[in-house]
Amino acid sequence: MSHNTPLSPRPLHHLSDVQRRVLTTRQLRQHGVTASVAAERSRAGGPWQQILPGVHLLHPGPATSEERLLAALLYTASRGQGADGSPPDGGEPHGEAMITGLAALALHHFSSAPPLASLDRIDVLVPRTRRLRATGFVRFVRAGTLPGPQYVAGVPTAPVARALADAVARLTDAVLVRRLLTESVRHGHCEATAVVAELNSARLLSRPHVVDAVDALLAEGRAIAEGRLYDLIRGHHLPEPLWNVELRLPGGPALGGVDAYWRDQAVAVEIDTRAPRQDEEVWRGGFGRKREHLERLGITVVRVTPKKLRETPEEQAAVVRTALIAAADRDPASYVVVLPR
């Protein structure tokens, strides 16, 4: 077989361009190219390259970012193939593996993430049970439970919140960490609470530079959520409330702050932007006591989350409108003092 011998017997027309340029030793064998021939063609100066163990790049010169991503996934899958060469889970050709970390953020179009071509390592998320060894530009991140992948340009990619946690775990640049986290909510990739939940799960919230970045993230998330609440109330023609106020009993203690308050109807809206790093029971206890106290005074408290404001604004507007209408059928609420917060 010469260098110009076509691959056979299986044609390649069903493959994409990048899939035709990156093939494993097993795939080449299915096309009539033996392992020895593949090795010969992949020697220095030859027409092919062995980009990773058992993975060949079918052209000379540097690999493109797309080729490196595919090679990383093919290498991962090939390490777990059965005796018949089938994928480890018998399904997807890449198994359960997906791109994560900075490479995933680049795929998700993060402007603050380094471009794919500049990355020395591509992180691949795999089950903890897989016995895999990092090699070349491939580095593995293991997890007990894998999230469902998102396909970006056909590449199985970790969701943004998970990819952020995997990237932050390896970063010491405080400025870059802060930029990545704030971009995640500023550009609508995900909610701040989802990011903090992943960071908490990865036990990264004890790192000072991560804590500082999380504070900025939550402030960014709250500002965006408040903007969505403004748009919701005005866009759905609800009465204008008093914004961002603190409620107090006359001559008594503070009852707590709320994001919107309708004095005549005694209806309050509070945005829940709590961080999962806070103790759940402590938070629930504090919020629960506050809500119960306000409702004993005849004030209806509507709790909304940034995710609900983004995904179901019509539903949230209907909840607020219902609370305002129902005020006419309730006994008058106790008088409270309303102060700017």
C-alpha positions as CSV (number, residue, x, y, z in Angstrom):
1,M,0.0,0.0,0.0
2,S,1.5,3.4,-1.1
3,H,0.9,6.7,0.6
4,N,-1.8,7.4,-2.1
5,T,-3.7,4.3,-1.6
6,P,-7.3,5.2,-0.7
7,L,-8.9,4.0,2.5
8,S,-11.1,1.0,2.0
9,P,-13.4,-0.9,2.2
10,R,-15.6,1.5,4.1
11,P,-16.2,4.8,2.3
12,L,-15.7,8.1,4.2
13,H,-18.5,10.1,2.7
14,H,-20.6,9.7,5.9
15,L,-18.0,11.5,8.0
16,S,-17.4,15.2,8.4
17,D,-14.3,16.8,7.1
18,V,-12.6,16.8,10.6
19,Q,-13.7,13.1,11.1
20,R,-11.9,12.2,7.9
21,R,-8.8,13.9,9.1
22,V,-8.6,12.3,12.6
23,L,-9.1,8.6,12.9
24,T,-8.1,5.9,15.5
25,T,-6.0,2.9,14.7
26,R,-9.1,0.8,14.9
27,Q,-11.1,3.1,12.6
28,L,-8.2,2.9,10.1
29,R,-8.2,-0.9,10.3
30,Q,-11.9,-0.8,9.4
31,H,-10.9,1.1,6.2
32,G,-8.3,-1.5,5.3
33,V,-5.2,0.2,6.8
34,T,-3.3,-2.1,9.1
35,A,-1.6,-0.8,12.3
36,S,1.8,-1.3,10.7
37,V,0.9,0.8,7.7
38,A,-0.6,3.5,9.9
39,A,2.6,3.5,12.0
40,E,4.7,3.7,8.8
41,R,2.8,6.6,7.4
42,S,2.9,8.4,10.8
43,R,6.7,8.5,11.1
44,A,8.6,11.8,11.1
45,G,8.4,13.3,7.6
46,G,5.5,11.1,6.6
47,P,2.1,12.2,5.3
48,W,0.3,11.4,8.6
49,Q,1.0,12.0,12.3
50,Q,0.2,10.1,15.5
51,I,-1.3,13.0,17.4
52,L,-2.1,10.9,20.5
53,P,-1.5,7.2,21.3
54,G,-3.7,5.3,18.8
55,V,-5.1,8.5,17.2
56,H,-3.8,9.6,13.8
57,L,-3.9,12.9,12.0
58,L,-4.2,12.3,8.3
59,H,-2.2,15.2,7.1
60,P,1.2,16.9,8.0
61,G,1.4,20.2,9.8
62,P,-0.2,21.5,13.0
63,A,-3.6,20.2,14.1
64,T,-6.5,22.6,14.1
65,S,-8.4,23.3,17.3
66,E,-11.3,21.2,16.0
67,E,-8.9,18.3,15.3
68,R,-7.4,18.4,18.7
69,L,-10.8,18.3,20.4
70,L,-11.9,15.3,18.3
71,A,-8.5,13.6,18.9
72,A,-8.9,14.1,22.7
73,L,-12.4,12.5,22.6
74,L,-11.3,9.6,20.4
75,Y,-8.3,8.9,22.6
76,T,-10.6,8.9,25.7
77,A,-13.1,6.5,24.0
78,S,-10.4,4.2,22.6
79,R,-8.9,3.7,26.1
80,G,-12.1,2.1,27.2
81,Q,-13.1,0.0,24.3
82,G,-14.0,-3.6,24.6
83,A,-12.4,-6.5,22.8
84,D,-14.7,-5.8,19.8
85,G,-13.6,-2.1,19.7
86,S,-17.0,-0.8,20.7
87,P,-17.4,2.3,22.8
88,P,-17.3,1.8,26.6
89,D,-21.0,2.4,27.0
90,G,-22.1,0.7,23.8
91,G,-23.7,4.0,22.6
92,E,-22.1,7.3,21.7
93,P,-18.7,7.0,19.8
94,H,-17.2,9.2,22.5
95,G,-18.7,7.3,25.4
96,E,-19.7,9.6,28.3
97,A,-16.7,11.9,27.9
98,M,-17.2,15.6,27.2
99,I,-14.9,18.6,26.9
100,T,-14.7,20.8,30.1
101,G,-12.6,23.5,31.7
102,L,-11.2,26.4,29.6
103,A,-11.6,24.5,26.3
104,A,-15.4,24.1,27.1
105,L,-15.7,27.8,28.0
106,A,-14.0,28.7,24.7
107,L,-16.6,26.5,22.9
108,H,-19.3,28.3,24.8
109,H,-17.9,31.6,23.3
110,F,-16.5,33.1,26.5
111,S,-14.5,36.2,25.4
112,S,-12.4,36.1,28.6
113,A,-11.4,32.4,28.0
114,P,-8.1,31.9,26.1
115,P,-8.7,30.8,22.5
116,L,-8.7,27.1,21.9
117,A,-5.5,27.2,19.7
118,S,-3.6,28.7,22.6
119,L,-4.4,26.0,25.2
120,D,-1.6,23.6,26.1
121,R,-4.1,21.2,27.7
122,I,-7.7,20.1,26.8
123,D,-9.6,18.9,29.8
124,V,-11.9,15.9,29.3
125,L,-14.6,15.1,31.9
126,V,-15.0,11.4,32.5
127,P,-16.6,9.0,35.1
128,R,-14.5,8.5,38.2
129,T,-14.5,4.7,37.4
130,R,-12.6,5.2,34.2
131,R,-8.9,4.3,34.5
132,L,-7.2,6.8,32.2
133,R,-3.8,8.4,32.1
134,A,-3.2,11.9,30.9
135,T,-1.0,12.1,27.8
136,G,0.0,14.8,25.3
137,F,-2.4,17.6,25.4
138,V,-5.2,15.6,27.1
139,R,-5.9,15.9,30.8
140,F,-8.7,14.2,32.6
141,V,-11.2,15.5,35.1
142,R,-13.1,12.8,37.0
143,A,-16.6,13.0,38.5
144,G,-18.8,10.6,40.4
145,T,-21.9,11.9,38.5
146,L,-21.5,13.5,35.0
147,P,-23.9,16.2,33.8
148,G,-25.7,15.8,30.6
149,P,-23.5,17.2,27.8
150,Q,-24.4,20.2,25.6
151,Y,-23.4,19.8,22.0
152,V,-21.5,22.9,20.8
153,A,-20.5,22.7,17.1
154,G,-21.1,19.0,17.4
155,V,-18.7,18.6,20.3
156,P,-20.0,17.1,23.6
157,T,-19.3,19.9,26.1
158,A,-19.9,20.3,29.8
159,P,-22.6,22.8,30.8
160,V,-21.2,26.3,31.6
161,A,-21.4,26.0,35.4
162,R,-19.6,22.7,35.5
163,A,-17.0,23.8,33.0
164,L,-16.4,27.0,35.1
165,A,-15.8,24.9,38.2
166,D,-13.3,22.6,36.4
167,A,-11.5,25.6,35.0
168,V,-11.3,27.5,38.3
169,A,-10.0,24.4,40.1
170,R,-6.8,24.8,38.0
171,L,-6.5,28.6,37.9
172,T,-4.5,30.8,40.3
173,D,-5.0,34.1,38.3
174,A,-7.5,36.0,40.4
175,V,-8.3,38.5,37.7
176,L,-9.1,35.7,35.1
177,V,-11.2,33.8,37.6
178,R,-13.3,37.0,38.3
179,R,-13.7,37.7,34.6
180,L,-14.9,34.2,33.8
181,L,-17.4,34.1,36.7
182,T,-18.9,37.5,36.0
183,E,-19.1,36.9,32.2
184,S,-21.1,33.7,32.9
185,V,-24.0,35.7,34.3
186,R,-23.5,39.0,32.4
187,H,-23.8,37.3,29.0
188,G,-26.6,35.0,30.1
189,H,-24.7,31.7,30.0
190,C,-26.2,30.6,33.4
191,E,-27.4,31.8,36.8
192,A,-25.0,32.9,39.5
193,T,-26.5,30.3,42.0
194,A,-25.7,27.5,39.5
195,V,-22.1,28.5,39.3
196,V,-21.7,28.8,43.1
197,A,-23.3,25.4,43.5
198,E,-20.7,23.8,41.3
199,L,-17.9,25.7,43.0
200,N,-19.2,24.6,46.4
201,S,-19.5,21.0,45.2
202,A,-15.9,21.1,44.0
203,R,-14.8,22.5,47.4
204,L,-13.3,25.6,45.9
205,L,-15.0,28.2,48.1
206,S,-12.2,28.1,50.7
207,R,-9.8,29.7,48.2
208,P,-9.6,33.5,48.9
209,H,-9.4,34.5,45.3
210,V,-12.4,32.4,44.4
211,V,-14.4,33.8,47.3
212,D,-13.7,37.3,46.1
213,A,-14.7,36.4,42.6
214,V,-17.9,34.8,43.9
215,D,-18.8,38.0,45.8
216,A,-18.5,39.9,42.5
217,L,-20.5,37.2,40.7
218,L,-23.4,37.4,43.1
219,A,-23.4,41.2,42.9
220,E,-23.5,40.9,39.1
221,G,-26.2,38.3,39.3
222,R,-28.4,40.4,41.7
223,A,-28.0,43.5,39.5
224,I,-29.2,41.5,36.5
225,A,-32.1,39.9,38.4
226,E,-33.2,43.3,39.6
227,G,-33.1,44.6,36.0
228,R,-35.3,41.6,35.0
229,L,-37.7,42.4,37.8
230,Y,-38.0,46.0,36.7
231,D,-38.6,44.9,33.1
232,L,-41.2,42.3,34.2
233,I,-43.3,44.8,36.2
234,R,-43.2,47.5,33.6
235,G,-43.4,45.2,30.6
236,H,-46.6,43.5,32.1
237,H,-48.1,46.8,33.1
238,L,-48.2,46.1,36.8
239,P,-48.6,49.0,39.2
240,E,-45.3,50.7,40.1
241,P,-44.0,49.5,43.5
242,L,-41.6,51.1,45.9
243,W,-38.2,49.7,44.9
244,N,-35.6,48.2,47.2
245,V,-37.0,49.2,50.6
246,E,-36.7,48.1,54.2
247,L,-39.8,47.4,56.3
248,R,-40.0,48.3,60.0
249,L,-42.6,48.3,62.7
250,P,-43.4,51.8,64.0
251,G,-40.9,52.4,66.7
252,G,-39.9,48.8,66.5
253,P,-37.2,46.6,65.0
254,A,-36.5,46.1,61.3
255,L,-38.6,43.4,59.5
256,G,-36.2,43.0,56.6
257,G,-35.6,44.4,53.2
258,V,-37.6,43.5,50.0
259,D,-36.9,44.3,46.4
260,A,-40.4,45.6,45.6
261,Y,-43.3,46.6,47.8
262,W,-46.8,47.7,47.0
263,R,-47.9,49.7,50.1
264,D,-51.6,49.8,49.3
265,Q,-51.9,46.1,48.6
266,A,-49.3,45.0,51.3
267,V,-47.5,42.8,48.7
268,A,-43.7,42.4,48.7
269,V,-41.4,40.7,46.2
270,E,-38.1,39.3,47.2
271,I,-35.4,38.0,44.8
272,D,-33.7,34.9,46.1
273,T,-30.0,35.2,45.1
274,R,-28.6,33.3,48.1
275,A,-25.3,31.5,47.7
276,P,-25.4,27.7,48.2
277,R,-22.3,28.0,50.3
278,Q,-24.5,29.4,53.0
279,D,-25.8,26.8,55.4
280,E,-29.2,25.6,54.0
281,E,-31.0,25.2,57.3
282,V,-29.7,28.5,58.7
283,W,-30.8,30.3,55.5
284,R,-34.2,28.7,55.4
285,G,-34.7,29.4,59.1
286,G,-33.9,33.1,58.7
287,F,-36.0,33.5,55.5
288,G,-38.8,31.4,56.9
289,R,-39.0,33.5,60.1
290,K,-38.9,36.7,58.2
291,R,-41.6,35.6,55.8
292,E,-43.8,34.3,58.6
293,H,-43.4,37.5,60.6
294,L,-44.4,39.6,57.5
295,E,-47.4,37.4,56.7
296,R,-48.6,37.6,60.3
297,L,-48.7,41.3,59.8
298,G,-50.9,40.7,56.7
299,I,-48.1,41.3,54.1
300,T,-48.0,38.8,51.2
301,V,-44.4,37.8,50.3
302,V,-43.7,36.6,46.7
303,R,-40.3,34.9,46.3
304,V,-38.8,34.8,42.9
305,T,-35.4,33.4,41.7
306,P,-33.2,34.8,38.9
307,K,-33.8,31.7,36.9
308,K,-37.5,32.1,37.0
309,L,-37.2,35.8,36.1
310,R,-35.2,34.8,33.1
311,E,-37.0,31.7,31.9
312,T,-40.7,32.3,32.9
313,P,-41.3,36.0,33.3
314,E,-45.0,35.7,32.2
315,E,-45.6,33.2,34.9
316,Q,-43.9,35.3,37.6
317,A,-45.9,38.4,36.4
318,A,-49.1,36.4,36.8
319,V,-48.1,35.4,40.4
320,V,-47.5,39.0,41.3
321,R,-50.7,40.2,39.6
322,T,-52.7,37.5,41.5
323,A,-51.3,38.6,44.8
324,L,-52.1,42.2,44.1
325,I,-55.7,41.4,43.1
326,A,-56.2,39.1,46.1
327,A,-55.3,42.0,48.4
328,A,-58.8,43.3,48.1
329,D,-60.2,40.2,49.7
330,R,-57.9,40.2,52.7
331,D,-58.1,42.0,56.0
332,P,-56.0,45.3,56.0
333,A,-52.4,44.7,56.9
334,S,-50.7,46.2,59.9
335,Y,-49.1,49.5,59.4
336,V,-45.3,49.3,58.7
337,V,-42.8,52.0,58.1
338,V,-41.1,51.9,54.6
339,L,-37.6,53.2,54.3
340,P,-35.0,53.2,51.4
341,R,-32.6,50.3,51.7
